[in-house]
């Protein structure tokens, strides 16, 4: 299909909720949308890997339970971010196909807030450990 060709009944691409509406956009926009989604998935995978590394380190080094809680939060956040990437890709692809403005990234504010909270928690933890060692 070209840029201005409407979606047809013979189009068997899935998901139909995306490819069954509107017109095929310029392929560069669809590929950029896919790259963005894959970047979000990579970020989610990095959070999961970091969580696994933290919990492994915590068990080997006999670190406090707070590290396990942070590891659990990282793993859950990574999985949620990967799922969010799929939904974000679908929303953006539909907007491209329907020639609408792109929606705002839903996960970005949550990710930024989570990183900020994690930084504060770890900073407070480090200060408490330093004061306790004096």
Helices and strands as residue ranges (DSSP letters): H 16-19, H 27-61, H 65-97, H 106-133
